[in-house]
């Protein structure tokens, strides 16, 4: 038996995509509005592209969203991109370390509130690009990916894990 109330809470009624889900801002100037129309006042104006945003609801061409600071409002779908980015949010405003592989050699550090492009995420680690640098960071230091989300994992990931001597279940 089909239970519409369960279905509508997890799948967007307009797009058919999962809710909630992360996307990013497509343009350098994006308005977060109080309601789903250009007739509603602007609550926040974002000045940078690629900021991760969480879609929590859909209404026609509008998406109700949250940002990393907990601000909630509506954005037009043309301002959003499906390309995944995350924000570095380490505890205590510290830097986040970036590694050659999960639990590998240290490559360097990324400061808080920097935006990184997400390439893939395992259970506890994400492979990111920051400027021209690539490496792995601990997922719990990122806003823009869910705690239990495996993102963009190739079918051959178990072979990579074996080569790295990593147990995928514990990452």
Helices and strands as residue ranges (DSSP letters): H 4-10, E 21-25, E 30-33, E 42-46, E 52-59, E 62-66, E 72-76, G 77-79, E 80-81, E 85-88, G 91-93, E 96-99, E 106-110, E 115-121, E 125-130, E 133-138, G 139-141, E 142-143, H 157-164, G 168-170
